[in-house]
Amino acid sequence: MTIDKSQIRNAATVIVLRDRFDAPRILMGQRGSKAVFMPNKFVFPGGAVDAGDAEVPLASPLPETCAARIAEDAEPGLAHAIAVAAIRELWEETGLILGRPGSWDTPPPPDWESFAATGHVPHAAPLQFTFRALTPPGRPRRFDARFFLVDADDIASDLDDFDAACDELSHLQWVPLSEARSFDMPFITEVVMAEVEARARDRNPPASVPFFKNNDEESLFLRLRGKLPTG
């Protein structure tokens, strides 16, 4: 039996790390009690890729290594859309801006009008691809999620101003990394947390990216290294 990919949506999640060299904190929020997927759980901001994300311009692309690793075992051209989705979801769910000052050459899509109105263009260079996980079979929704780590210093807006956020996540807060495991969070978030703890004080890309590939036959733990273009 093979995975019915039509039932699995690509998704992007952003882990914003603040004060990483002193007292590292991460931004988390709580999903609503009526949410179909992971109700009441504390999570990082993120969500599914929209059809229009592939067409949204970026002020800077993903780092080459990250893009190559995202392209591994994935449809061609996904890296751009995933990066755009990560920035969009961060804006929608927290009101934080990962962007560079600038104007759009063409009118932004409806989902991006409020972001564009801040005078910024989405900026993907600070995103560091850190983890990938495929939701196991049997869940009400399945996502092929890519997790990105971003330093809070690269955020262009006030780190404590969540006024522009939608209501999808409540109790948005900067959680000390040392205390995060006491929160009620999904299993995969706990696994990703271990990766964040290991990388909190290291700005360099990891040697490889963990991939929990839960298909219909078995659960695999793989490592994505990516192949950079040669020549």
trRosetta pair geometry for C-beta under 8 A, 3 or more apart (Angstrom, degrees):
i j d omega theta_ij theta_ji phi_ij phi_ji
1 216 4.7 -80 107 110 113 139
1 217 6.5 163 60 -62 85 87
2 215 7.7 -42 -154 -175 46 123
2 216 7.0 121 169 34 7 126
3 8 6.5 -1 167 -14 120 140
3 215 5.2 -95 -54 -141 112 94
3 216 5.9 174 -79 -13 63 101
4 7 4.8 49 100 10 104 111
4 8 7.5 146 94 -9 59 92
5 8 5.4 -66 -148 43 50 107
7 142 5.9 51 130 42 88 122
8 134 7.0 -6 -151 -152 139 99
8 135 7.4 -177 -129 44 95 99
8 142 4.6 -57 -105 110 77 110
8 143 6.7 146 -165 -113 74 15
8 144 5.4 63 158 -27 116 98
9 48 4.3 -11 141 -134 136 122
9 49 6.8 -169 171 37 90 79
9 141 7.5 -24 20 -180 114 102
9 142 7.3 139 18 90 69 59
9 143 5.4 -34 70 -112 80 72
9 144 7.2 -159 93 23 32 77
10 48 6.9 105 81 -156 49 71
10 49 4.4 0 89 10 101 128
10 74 8.0 78 -106 -149 126 115
10 78 6.5 -145 -130 -155 161 121
10 81 7.4 67 101 109 145 117
10 82 6.4 -91 161 -90 124 93
10 85 7.6 154 118 14 98 167
10 143 7.4 76 -158 -164 10 76
10 144 5.2 -36 -104 69 56 100
10 145 8.0 141 -169 -87 45 35
10 146 7.6 3 -170 -3 89 102
11 46 6.2 81 161 155 102 107
11 47 6.1 -108 -147 149 102 22
11 48 4.8 -56 -95 -97 89 49
11 49 6.5 -138 -89 -17 33 74
11 85 7.2 -138 -154 141 38 144
11 143 4.1 -5 2 -169 135 125
11 144 6.7 150 20 69 79 45
11 145 4.3 -30 78 -101 106 77
11 146 7.3 175 89 21 54 65
12 46 5.7 -143 105 -148 49 98
12 47 7.4 -9 56 58 68 44
12 49 6.7 81 -11 -68 99 83
12 82 5.1 141 -75 -171 119 72
12 83 7.5 162 -120 -84 156 16
12 85 4.2 137 18 98 128 105
12 86 3.7 -101 151 -69 137 77
12 89 6.2 173 82 18 94 137
12 145 7.1 165 -86 -155 16 69
12 146 5.5 -20 -111 65 68 91
12 148 6.7 7 -171 -4 97 115
13 43 7.8 -93 -140 168 124 102
13 44 5.0 87 177 89 105 117
13 45 7.1 154 -153 91 64 42
13 46 3.1 -39 -104 -75 64 160
13 86 7.3 -33 47 -120 13 90
13 89 7.6 -68 -105 102 37 149
13 145 5.5 30 -11 -179 114 116
13 146 7.1 -178 27 88 76 42
13 147 4.7 -25 73 -108 108 71
13 148 6.9 169 85 21 52 71
14 44 6.2 -159 74 157 44 114
14 45 5.4 -20 54 77 97 94
14 46 6.0 164 8 -74 65 89
14 86 5.1 118 -64 -172 104 94
14 87 7.9 98 -69 -79 145 34
14 89 6.7 166 0 86 111 104
14 90 4.6 -12 40 -76 159 112
14 98 7.8 -142 -142 -25 154 150
14 127 7.6 -78 -117 -120 97 102
14 147 7.9 170 -82 -159 19 58
14 148 5.3 -22 -110 69 64 99
14 150 6.0 -13 -164 10 102 120
15 26 5.9 -29 -169 -149 89 119
15 27 7.7 165 -160 47 43 78
15 44 5.1 -56 -85 -127 69 150
15 130 7.1 -54 34 44 130 149
15 147 6.2 33 -16 179 112 101
15 148 6.8 -174 24 89 76 46
15 149 5.0 -29 72 -105 107 63
15 150 7.1 152 76 21 53 68
15 192 7.3 -164 -62 149 143 122
15 196 5.8 -119 162 -99 156 133
16 26 6.6 138 74 -153 56 61
16 27 4.3 15 56 15 111 121
16 44 8.0 156 8 -151 70 104
16 45 7.9 20 -9 28 107 114
16 90 7.4 108 -50 -138 118 122
16 94 7.9 -150 -2 111 145 177
16 96 7.0 3 -77 101 161 168
16 150 5.5 -29 -106 73 64 94
16 151 7.9 48 -158 161 64 8
16 152 5.4 80 171 -83 98 80
16 155 6.8 31 -143 -54 130 130
17 20 4.9 48 142 -80 115 110
17 24 6.0 -21 -168 -157 97 105
17 25 7.5 146 -158 75 50 42
17 26 5.8 -24 -99 -95 61 79
17 149 6.1 11 -13 -168 122 95
17 150 7.1 169 19 79 80 40
17 151 5.9 -45 69 -111 93 48
17 152 6.2 -127 86 -22 40 88
17 177 8.0 22 -135 -69 94 124
17 196 7.0 -177 -84 -164 121 110
17 200 6.4 -172 -155 -137 140 73
18 24 7.1 137 73 -154 49 52
18 25 4.6 -26 64 65 103 93
18 26 7.3 178 17 -82 83 28
18 27 7.3 83 -16 -42 115 89
18 152 3.8 30 -94 -15 76 155
18 159 6.5 109 -108 -169 135 148
18 174 5.8 -38 42 -142 145 128
19 22 4.8 -66 -180 56 98 101
19 23 5.2 -7 130 62 134 64
19 24 5.8 -165 93 -97 75 35
19 25 5.8 43 43 12 108 92
19 152 7.5 -7 -13 39 54 137
20 24 4.8 37 -125 -102 46 103
20 151 6.5 -73 -13 -125 137 93
20 152 7.9 168 -29 16 94 95
20 200 5.3 -170 -158 172 91 76
20 201 6.0 166 151 -94 94 50
21 24 7.8 89 -13 -63 19 90
21 201 5.8 95 -104 -128 64 92
23 176 6.6 -45 164 -127 97 101
24 176 7.5 101 89 -157 54 57
24 177 4.3 7 99 -7 103 133
24 200 4.6 -49 -78 -168 171 130
24 201 7.6 -114 -52 -60 133 76
25 174 4.2 45 147 169 136 99
25 175 6.1 156 -161 72 83 32
25 176 5.4 -49 -100 -92 84 40
25 177 6.4 -138 -98 -29 27 75
26 44 7.4 -57 162 -99 116 102
26 174 7.2 153 70 -154 21 61
26 175 5.6 -29 63 60 75 90
26 177 5.9 84 -12 -85 102 80
26 180 6.3 16 45 -87 120 142
26 196 6.7 27 -80 162 145 155
27 44 7.1 84 88 -136 74 75
27 45 6.9 -13 113 -6 113 107
27 94 6.5 34 159 -118 142 149
27 96 7.7 -40 -143 -16 176 153
27 152 8.0 126 -30 -91 114 110
27 172 6.9 4 -171 -169 95 90
27 173 7.5 173 -142 89 58 28
27 174 5.9 -34 -89 -97 65 63
27 175 7.6 144 -108 13 15 82
28 42 5.0 41 160 174 127 103
28 43 6.6 160 -154 79 88 20
28 44 6.1 -62 -106 -84 72 51
28 172 7.5 -180 94 -140 35 50
28 173 6.6 -24 63 63 75 73
28 175 5.1 -3 21 -3 118 130
28 180 7.1 133 -24 -135 148 104
28 183 6.8 107 120 108 158 173
28 185 7.8 -64 -153 -95 142 123
29 42 7.0 180 95 -146 20 69
29 43 6.8 -32 66 62 66 68
29 45 6.7 52 19 -69 118 80
29 93 6.8 -159 36 164 151 107
29 94 7.3 -160 -32 -86 135 88
29 168 8.0 84 113 100 141 72
29 169 3.0 64 120 168 142 125
29 170 6.3 140 -176 57 98 25
29 171 6.0 146 -148 76 63 65
29 172 4.4 -20 -90 -88 108 68
29 173 7.4 133 -88 14 59 64
30 40 6.7 -17 -176 -164 103 39
30 41 7.2 180 -147 95 65 25
30 42 5.2 -40 -92 -91 71 68
30 43 7.7 115 -116 16 26 74
30 169 6.4 127 52 -163 36 73
30 170 5.1 -40 64 67 95 81
30 171 4.6 32 8 46 113 118
31 35 4.5 -53 163 11 112 161
31 37 7.6 -97 -165 92 159 68
31 38 5.5 91 37 106 161 89
31 39 5.9 -131 112 -133 111 31
31 40 6.4 -42 76 5 83 14
31 41 5.4 15 29 53 115 70
31 42 7.8 -158 3 -83 76 20
31 43 6.0 35 -34 11 106 121
31 168 7.4 -25 -124 162 69 74
31 169 6.5 -43 -81 -106 48 69
32 35 4.7 126 63 -35 80 95
32 39 6.5 -51 98 -139 52 82
32 40 7.6 -32 134 -63 19 48
32 168 7.4 -100 -15 -162 107 43
32 170 6.9 89 -79 -6 71 113
33 39 5.3 58 -158 180 31 116
33 40 5.4 40 -101 -65 64 93
34 39 6.6 137 24 -121 6 127
35 38 6.5 -27 109 75 128 57
35 39 4.4 168 56 -93 84 72
35 40 7.8 -162 36 -15 109 48
36 39 7.6 94 -6 -51 5 98
36 140 5.4 -123 166 114 101 144
36 141 6.4 86 116 -18 114 120
37 139 7.7 58 -124 163 89 115
37 140 6.5 -143 -82 74 71 106
37 141 4.8 -53 -80 44 121 127
38 41 4.3 -60 171 29 100 135
38 43 6.5 76 125 -55 146 136
38 186 5.3 -51 -124 -64 129 124
40 184 6.7 -21 133 108 95 135
41 184 6.0 -118 -124 122 57 85
41 185 5.6 91 -174 -135 96 38
41 186 5.2 41 -171 -41 157 80
41 189 7.4 157 163 7 122 147
42 171 7.8 -68 -108 92 98 122
42 175 8.0 77 170 -52 141 157
42 183 4.2 -38 40 155 155 129
42 184 6.0 116 4 69 97 59
42 185 4.8 -61 68 -82 86 87
42 189 7.5 -178 95 131 71 163
43 46 7.3 -101 147 34 115 100
43 169 7.4 -121 63 -111 92 120
43 185 6.6 140 -77 -141 54 91
43 186 6.7 27 -91 7 100 108
43 189 5.9 -125 -119 -88 67 145
44 147 7.3 80 64 -137 152 102
44 189 7.0 170 -5 -130 91 109
44 192 7.8 -82 -5 105 135 146
45 89 5.6 161 152 137 92 93
45 90 5.2 108 107 -108 138 53
45 93 4.0 169 -138 84 109 134
45 94 5.2 -77 -67 -28 155 111
45 169 6.5 -93 -95 -14 80 156
46 86 7.2 -21 -119 -123 85 65
46 89 5.0 59 -134 135 29 152
46 90 8.0 12 -77 -62 54 65
46 93 7.6 -51 -3 16 26 157
46 145 6.9 66 149 -150 145 116
46 147 7.8 -55 -86 -108 156 67
47 85 7.1 -131 80 177 72 103
47 89 4.5 175 27 -115 93 127
47 92 7.6 -40 19 68 141 134
47 93 7.3 153 -21 -42 117 130
47 168 7.9 -17 -68 155 133 165
48 85 7.2 -87 131 -157 29 138
48 143 6.6 -126 -90 -118 87 113
49 53 5.2 -106 -165 34 83 150
49 81 5.2 59 -157 147 131 109
49 82 6.3 -58 -85 -92 127 53
49 84 8.0 79 -137 74 90 91
49 85 4.3 -84 -104 -69 68 151
50 53 4.9 120 60 -31 76 98
50 85 6.7 159 12 -103 73 97
50 88 7.4 -66 13 97 119 163
50 111 6.5 121 43 -10 172 170
51 54 7.6 -51 170 14 42 102
52 55 5.5 -61 -168 39 67 109
52 56 6.7 77 138 -41 83 95
52 109 4.9 107 150 -103 152 167
52 111 6.9 153 70 26 131 126
53 56 5.7 -44 -153 10 43 117
53 80 8.0 163 135 122 85 75
53 81 4.3 95 104 -154 107 79
53 82 7.9 98 133 -47 140 19
53 84 4.2 163 -172 93 92 124
53 85 4.9 -3 -133 -59 160 82
53 88 6.8 -112 -110 0 107 146
54 77 6.9 44 -140 145 120 113
54 80 6.1 79 -139 96 62 110
54 81 4.2 -27 -77 -79 73 110
54 84 7.4 -162 -70 32 23 146
55 109 7.5 101 82 -44 111 126
56 84 4.6 129 64 -145 124 140
56 88 7.7 127 21 -58 175 121
56 108 7.5 37 -128 -144 96 85
56 109 6.7 -79 -83 10 98 117
56 112 6.2 151 -123 -63 125 155
56 122 6.6 39 141 25 120 139
57 104 6.9 151 44 -139 125 83
57 105 6.8 71 -20 25 164 105
57 106 7.9 127 -16 33 125 96
57 121 6.5 -39 102 -163 101 117
57 122 7.6 153 96 45 54 94
58 61 5.7 105 96 -85 142 49
58 80 6.9 -137 -14 -149 133 89
58 83 6.6 16 -96 110 146 128
58 84 6.7 -116 -69 -78 103 88
58 121 7.2 129 -163 150 25 99
58 122 5.5 -62 -118 93 68 94
58 123 7.0 126 -171 -105 82 24
58 124 5.1 -20 -156 -4 138 114
59 99 6.7 105 5 -161 136 67
59 100 4.1 -161 145 35 167 122
59 102 6.0 146 -101 26 122 148
59 121 4.1 122 -55 98 105 111
59 122 6.5 -179 5 83 89 38
59 123 4.6 -30 59 -91 117 77
59 124 7.9 161 55 7 68 70
60 100 7.1 89 -10 -19 102 135
60 123 5.2 35 31 -153 102 72
60 124 5.7 -148 92 48 73 69
60 125 3.9 -27 122 -31 137 109
61 67 6.8 3 155 -63 112 140
61 79 7.9 47 -174 127 103 116
61 80 7.1 -55 -133 -101 96 83
61 83 7.3 124 -162 51 55 173
61 124 5.7 -30 -173 71 23 125
61 125 7.0 64 71 -72 38 73
62 66 4.6 -111 166 88 115 118
62 67 4.5 143 85 -60 118 91
62 70 7.3 23 110 4 169 140
62 79 5.6 -111 32 170 142 111
62 80 7.7 -140 -1 -89 107 45
62 83 4.9 -141 -55 -79 107 140
62 124 4.8 -62 -65 142 59 123
62 125 7.2 168 -128 -95 22 35
62 127 5.9 -58 -118 72 88 112
62 129 7.4 41 -167 -34 132 109
63 66 4.6 84 65 9 87 107
63 67 6.9 -162 89 -9 42 88
63 125 6.4 86 -56 -150 75 61
63 127 7.7 -155 5 75 90 68
63 128 7.2 12 21 -103 134 64
63 205 7.0 -150 102 -64 150 132
64 67 5.7 -57 -147 37 31 111
64 68 6.3 32 156 -20 66 107
64 228 6.2 55 145 -125 114 109
65 68 5.8 -56 -150 35 30 111
65 69 6.5 24 155 -15 64 107
65 205 5.2 158 99 77 145 178
65 226 6.1 135 -168 76 58 148
65 228 6.9 -40 -95 -74 61 113
66 69 5.9 -60 -150 38 31 107
66 70 6.3 31 154 -19 67 106
66 79 7.4 129 119 -148 80 118
66 127 6.7 149 164 107 168 87
66 128 6.4 -141 -83 -143 132 39
66 129 3.9 143 -146 2 95 112
66 205 6.9 -141 -60 -117 83 132
66 226 7.9 -158 -136 -52 6 166
67 70 5.8 -54 -147 36 31 111
67 71 6.4 34 154 -23 64 107
67 79 4.1 59 -140 -162 81 161
67 226 7.8 109 85 -149 45 144
68 71 5.7 -55 -151 33 31 114
68 72 7.1 43 149 -35 60 96
68 226 3.2 104 117 178 97 123
68 227 6.0 -151 -173 58 120 34
68 228 5.2 -68 -78 -80 161 58
68 229 8.0 -145 -96 -19 118 67
69 72 5.7 -38 -158 10 39 117
69 129 5.5 178 78 98 125 146
69 208 7.9 161 -121 -153 130 56
69 209 5.1 96 174 12 144 134
69 224 4.5 100 -163 136 96 114
69 225 6.8 -130 -103 125 97 8
69 226 3.6 -80 -66 -48 60 122
70 74 6.2 -46 157 38 61 159
70 78 6.1 -141 147 94 106 101
70 79 4.4 124 82 -97 136 86
70 82 5.9 -153 -159 48 144 155
70 129 5.9 -135 -55 -106 96 155
70 146 6.2 18 -117 -118 102 155
70 226 7.8 21 14 -95 46 123
71 74 5.8 -131 -153 59 25 108
71 76 7.2 29 -145 -121 100 49
71 78 6.8 159 -100 45 56 96
71 79 5.9 -38 -55 -42 85 113
71 226 6.8 86 49 -130 91 96
72 224 4.9 164 68 -146 142 102
72 225 7.5 96 -65 50 162 48
72 226 5.5 -120 -34 -90 121 60
72 227 7.5 117 -83 4 103 81
73 211 7.6 93 59 -175 144 166
73 213 7.9 -52 147 -98 155 138
73 222 7.9 50 -4 107 161 160
73 224 7.4 -111 25 -104 112 109
74 78 4.8 -85 147 30 124 152
74 144 7.9 161 -111 142 101 143
75 78 5.3 107 70 -51 78 114
77 80 6.4 -35 -179 24 71 108
77 81 7.3 59 136 -7 80 107
78 81 5.8 -70 -158 46 48 106
78 82 5.6 46 152 -25 83 111
79 82 5.8 -59 -145 37 27 112
79 83 6.4 27 159 -19 64 107
80 83 6.0 -60 -153 35 28 109
80 84 6.4 25 154 -16 65 108
81 84 5.7 -55 -147 38 32 112
81 85 6.2 35 154 -21 66 106
82 85 5.7 -53 -147 35 30 112
82 86 6.5 35 153 -24 63 103
82 146 5.4 25 -169 44 135 144
83 86 5.7 -50 -151 29 32 114
83 87 6.7 25 154 -13 64 105
83 122 7.8 139 135 144 91 125
83 124 4.0 23 178 -128 134 137
83 127 5.9 179 -132 46 92 158
83 148 8.0 96 -116 -77 64 156
84 87 6.0 -60 -153 39 32 106
84 88 6.1 30 153 -19 68 111
84 122 6.2 93 -125 106 68 164
84 124 7.6 -52 -61 -73 51 124
85 88 5.6 -57 -142 40 31 112
85 89 6.0 28 161 -18 67 109
86 89 6.2 -58 -144 38 24 106
86 90 6.4 26 155 -20 61 108
86 98 7.9 -32 119 59 91 153
86 124 7.7 97 62 -123 119 92
86 127 6.0 89 102 -119 154 145
86 146 7.7 -71 -68 90 119 101
86 148 5.2 30 -145 20 152 143
87 90 5.7 -53 -148 34 30 113
87 91 6.5 29 153 -17 63 107
87 98 4.9 -122 -127 70 93 113
87 99 7.1 101 -168 -64 130 84
87 122 4.3 111 119 -146 162 118
87 123 7.4 139 -113 44 143 48
87 124 6.7 -94 -41 -84 128 76
87 127 7.8 -95 -58 -57 89 132
88 91 5.8 -59 -153 38 31 110
88 92 6.1 23 156 -16 68 110
88 111 6.3 25 -156 143 131 118
88 112 6.9 -73 -111 -87 107 86
88 115 7.2 -90 -116 -41 66 154
88 122 7.5 -34 -53 -94 70 144
89 92 5.7 -53 -137 40 32 108
89 93 5.8 7 171 0 68 117
90 93 6.7 -70 -135 48 18 93
90 94 5.8 -37 -177 35 59 116
90 96 5.6 -64 157 72 100 99
90 98 5.8 40 82 -2 150 117
91 94 7.2 -80 -120 57 11 74
91 95 6.7 39 -165 -118 51 19
91 96 6.7 -120 -96 68 47 48
91 97 6.4 48 -103 -97 99 54
91 98 7.6 -117 -53 22 90 79
91 114 7.6 160 154 94 122 102
91 115 5.0 3 -172 -92 165 113
91 164 7.4 -44 -177 118 74 122
92 111 7.8 -36 -74 -171 127 94
92 165 7.3 74 146 -146 34 58
92 166 5.2 -5 172 -1 80 119
92 168 7.3 35 132 14 100 132
93 165 5.9 9 157 -150 26 101
93 166 6.2 -46 -96 45 43 93
93 168 5.4 -65 -115 64 92 118
93 169 5.1 59 -172 8 103 120
94 162 5.7 -76 -169 -126 60 95
94 165 5.1 -26 -143 -95 11 118
94 169 7.4 -13 -71 59 70 135
94 172 6.0 143 -122 -140 82 145
95 157 7.3 -110 137 111 76 155
95 161 6.5 -100 115 120 128 75
95 162 4.9 141 36 -153 125 42
95 163 5.9 140 -154 58 169 45
95 164 3.2 133 -130 61 108 85
95 165 4.1 -87 -24 -46 99 71
96 155 5.2 -42 -177 -149 113 129
96 157 5.6 -166 -144 58 53 116
96 159 7.1 30 -115 -121 119 50
96 162 7.7 -28 -42 -102 82 68
97 115 7.1 147 -119 -146 93 85
97 118 5.8 -133 -97 117 145 160
97 120 5.4 111 -176 32 128 167
97 155 6.5 113 68 -171 56 75
97 156 4.4 -62 100 62 108 100
97 157 4.2 98 22 -21 102 114
98 122 6.7 35 95 -148 82 72
98 123 5.7 -132 150 59 71 86
98 124 7.9 72 135 -88 118 38
98 126 6.6 -131 -157 57 112 124
98 127 7.6 71 169 -57 151 95
98 150 6.5 -38 -110 -175 137 163
98 154 6.7 33 -133 124 89 98
98 155 6.1 -58 -83 -111 69 63
98 156 6.9 145 -114 3 20 95
99 102 7.9 -130 165 33 101 93
99 115 7.1 147 -51 177 152 104
99 118 7.4 116 61 88 147 122
99 120 3.1 91 113 162 139 124
99 121 5.7 158 -163 70 105 30
99 122 5.2 -64 -100 -99 93 30
99 123 4.8 144 -131 -4 28 99
99 156 5.4 -73 59 14 69 146
100 120 6.3 140 66 -153 26 83
100 121 5.7 -25 61 58 82 86
100 123 4.6 108 -23 -75 88 129
100 156 7.3 -176 -89 -76 27 145
101 119 5.7 -4 -140 137 78 99
101 120 6.0 -58 -94 -99 36 67
101 121 7.9 26 125 13 11 81
101 156 7.6 171 -48 -156 72 144
102 119 7.5 131 43 166 26 64
102 120 6.7 52 38 -149 71 33
102 121 4.3 -33 71 -4 118 116
103 119 7.5 -38 -78 -146 65 62
103 121 7.6 -9 60 -51 10 109
104 107 6.9 92 107 -121 131 14
104 108 5.3 -131 -86 -55 175 89
104 116 5.3 -28 -22 -136 132 127
104 121 6.4 150 -80 -97 70 98
108 112 3.8 -115 172 97 123 109
108 113 5.4 173 84 -80 115 49
108 115 7.2 -157 -175 66 163 93
108 116 4.1 -165 -17 -30 149 147
109 112 5.1 74 58 18 75 105
109 113 7.6 -110 98 -38 38 77
110 113 5.8 -26 -151 -16 37 115
112 115 5.0 -58 -160 45 66 115
112 116 5.5 66 141 -25 88 104
113 116 5.9 -57 -144 39 28 109
113 117 6.3 35 154 -28 63 107
114 117 5.5 -48 -148 28 32 119
114 118 7.5 41 151 -26 58 94
114 164 6.9 163 156 -167 127 117
115 118 6.1 -51 -170 18 37 111
115 120 6.7 -79 168 72 80 99
115 122 7.2 15 154 -61 143 91
116 119 7.9 72 171 -58 44 17
116 120 7.4 -134 -120 63 32 56
116 121 7.8 32 -114 -90 76 56
118 157 7.5 -47 -167 -78 147 122
120 123 7.6 -74 179 -17 107 105
120 156 6.0 146 -106 81 145 159
123 126 6.7 44 121 7 99 100
123 154 7.7 -145 105 171 124 105
123 156 7.7 99 23 -34 137 125
124 127 5.3 -44 -169 16 68 121
126 150 5.0 69 129 -143 106 97
126 151 6.4 -109 -169 37 116 83
126 154 3.7 125 -119 173 162 166
127 148 4.3 -23 -163 -168 98 139
127 149 7.8 128 -161 63 51 40
127 150 5.6 -35 -99 -78 54 105
128 148 6.2 133 61 -163 42 74
128 149 4.6 -32 68 63 105 89
128 150 6.9 165 16 -77 81 50
128 205 6.0 -161 -152 -102 106 75
129 132 7.8 7 -178 -51 103 96
129 146 6.2 -39 -136 -178 98 113
129 147 7.7 107 -157 78 53 50
129 148 5.9 -40 -91 -102 44 77
129 205 7.7 22 54 -139 76 108
129 209 5.7 -31 129 -97 97 151
130 147 5.2 -65 68 102 94 94
130 148 6.4 131 8 -128 96 23
130 149 4.6 71 -41 -16 143 104
130 192 7.5 89 112 -156 112 96
130 195 5.9 141 162 134 107 130
130 196 7.3 54 159 -80 153 71
130 199 6.8 -145 -136 47 121 163
130 206 6.7 98 -132 -5 65 127
130 209 6.4 173 180 -130 15 99
131 146 7.5 155 86 -160 52 45
131 147 3.9 2 59 47 97 123
131 191 7.8 147 -155 114 145 94
131 192 4.9 -155 54 -118 172 96
131 195 5.5 146 -67 57 121 165
131 209 6.4 -161 -87 -172 25 91
131 210 5.5 -9 -126 65 77 93
131 211 7.9 162 -171 -83 52 44
132 144 7.3 3 -174 176 99 77
132 145 6.9 169 -152 89 53 53
132 146 5.2 -16 -102 -104 85 66
132 147 7.1 -153 -72 14 36 79
132 209 6.2 66 -4 138 99 116
132 210 7.2 -167 38 100 68 53
132 211 4.3 -6 72 -113 109 82
132 212 7.3 -169 101 31 60 61
132 224 6.5 50 15 -9 134 143
133 144 7.9 -174 93 -152 38 42
133 145 5.3 -11 61 60 82 99
133 147 7.4 33 5 -20 100 111
133 188 5.0 130 160 -156 168 134
133 191 7.6 116 -85 79 141 133
133 192 7.5 -92 -22 -60 135 109
133 211 7.3 -174 -77 -156 41 47
133 212 4.4 12 -123 54 82 107
133 214 7.7 25 -177 -1 75 105
134 142 7.3 19 179 -180 76 101
134 143 7.6 -159 -141 97 45 45
134 144 5.1 -8 -104 -109 83 73
134 145 7.7 175 -84 19 32 70
134 211 7.9 36 -11 178 94 85
134 212 6.5 -147 31 103 68 71
134 213 5.3 43 20 -135 128 46
134 214 5.0 -159 91 39 93 75
134 215 7.1 17 106 -63 149 60
135 139 5.1 -84 162 44 119 149
135 141 7.1 22 97 110 173 60
135 142 4.2 -159 73 -140 119 64
135 143 5.1 76 -18 37 120 63
135 144 7.8 -102 8 -63 79 40
135 145 7.5 75 -40 -9 87 106
135 214 6.7 -89 119 62 20 129
136 139 6.2 106 73 -22 69 111
136 142 7.9 -125 72 -119 23 103
136 214 4.0 -78 -94 157 66 151
136 219 7.0 -28 -104 -91 106 112
137 142 7.4 -5 -102 -92 41 138
137 214 6.9 -148 -9 141 68 101
137 215 7.7 36 -37 167 109 27
137 216 5.3 74 -57 -103 147 70
139 142 5.7 127 67 -76 107 74
145 188 7.9 102 59 138 138 148
147 192 5.4 -163 -121 -138 176 137
149 196 6.6 161 -101 -114 121 88
149 199 6.6 -108 -63 105 174 133
150 154 5.8 -104 178 63 98 127
150 155 7.5 101 131 -56 120 85
151 154 5.1 92 72 -3 84 102
151 203 7.1 -7 -56 -117 135 100
152 155 5.5 -33 -164 6 54 118
152 159 5.7 39 -173 -113 119 135
155 159 6.0 106 81 -88 144 84
157 161 6.4 -101 151 63 106 115
158 161 3.8 59 83 3 117 117
159 174 7.7 41 152 -67 110 133
160 174 8.0 -59 -96 -19 80 123
161 164 7.6 46 136 4 94 90
162 165 4.6 -13 176 -7 86 129
162 172 4.9 147 -117 78 164 150
165 169 7.1 -68 174 59 133 93
165 172 6.5 157 -26 -33 177 156
167 170 7.2 16 -169 -70 71 84
169 172 5.9 83 117 -71 112 91
175 179 6.2 -129 179 81 87 96
175 180 4.9 98 129 -94 127 84
175 183 6.7 -43 -136 -30 154 141
176 179 4.4 62 71 17 100 106
176 180 7.1 -145 89 -39 49 76
177 180 5.7 -28 -147 -10 36 120
177 193 8.0 163 -156 -165 82 94
177 196 7.0 -142 -135 121 119 111
177 197 6.2 151 169 -99 121 80
177 200 6.1 19 -118 -103 175 146
179 182 5.5 -42 -179 20 71 118
179 183 7.9 76 134 -27 77 92
180 183 6.0 -47 -171 15 51 113
180 185 7.7 10 163 -19 87 150
180 193 5.8 -165 108 -141 132 134
181 185 7.9 -94 -131 29 41 124
181 190 6.6 73 -124 -130 87 95
181 193 6.5 154 -76 128 84 156
185 189 4.2 -101 161 86 118 135
185 190 5.9 146 91 -52 112 80
185 193 7.6 90 96 -37 157 135
186 189 4.6 98 60 2 80 104
186 190 7.3 -142 99 -5 46 84
187 190 5.7 -56 -159 32 36 113
187 191 6.6 34 148 -19 68 103
188 191 5.3 -48 -151 34 41 115
188 192 6.3 40 151 -17 68 103
188 212 7.0 -141 -125 53 107 153
189 192 5.6 -52 -145 39 34 110
189 193 6.2 47 149 -31 63 102
190 193 5.3 -47 -150 26 32 120
190 194 7.2 38 152 -23 60 95
191 194 6.0 -49 -164 23 35 111
191 195 7.3 31 143 -13 62 102
191 212 7.2 44 120 -39 160 144
192 195 5.5 -54 -159 35 44 113
192 196 6.4 44 145 -21 72 103
193 196 5.5 -52 -148 35 36 113
193 197 6.3 40 152 -22 67 102
194 197 5.7 -49 -148 33 32 114
194 198 6.5 31 153 -18 62 106
195 198 5.8 -57 -152 36 32 111
195 199 6.3 4 158 1 66 115
195 206 7.9 -38 -168 -73 106 154
195 210 6.5 -131 -88 21 138 129
196 199 6.1 -75 -143 50 29 94
196 200 6.2 59 156 -69 68 83
197 200 5.9 -16 -144 -26 29 116
199 202 5.1 -89 -156 56 62 103
199 206 6.4 -67 -95 -71 134 103
206 209 6.2 122 71 -79 123 59
207 225 7.7 -26 148 -116 64 94
208 223 4.0 29 145 179 142 108
208 224 6.1 154 -174 67 84 42
208 225 4.8 -44 -112 -82 99 77
209 223 7.0 137 63 -163 41 58
209 224 4.3 -27 62 60 99 103
209 225 7.8 -178 18 -72 76 32
210 221 6.9 -28 -159 -166 95 89
210 222 7.7 131 -163 78 47 48
210 223 6.5 -34 -99 -104 45 65
210 224 7.8 -52 35 15 4 87
211 220 7.8 1 106 105 91 93
211 221 7.4 145 77 -161 56 42
211 222 4.3 -26 67 69 109 95
211 223 6.9 -176 16 -85 93 15
211 224 5.3 85 -34 -30 124 105
212 219 6.9 -12 -171 -171 86 98
212 220 7.6 155 -158 81 40 52
212 221 6.2 -15 -102 -105 63 69
213 219 7.3 155 83 -159 52 49
213 220 4.4 -15 63 62 103 101
213 221 7.7 -174 22 -80 79 21
213 222 5.7 25 -5 4 121 118
214 219 4.8 -9 -108 -112 74 87
214 220 7.8 -166 -73 26 34 64
215 218 6.7 15 60 52 88 52
215 219 7.8 173 28 -91 57 38
215 220 7.3 13 9 5 99 107
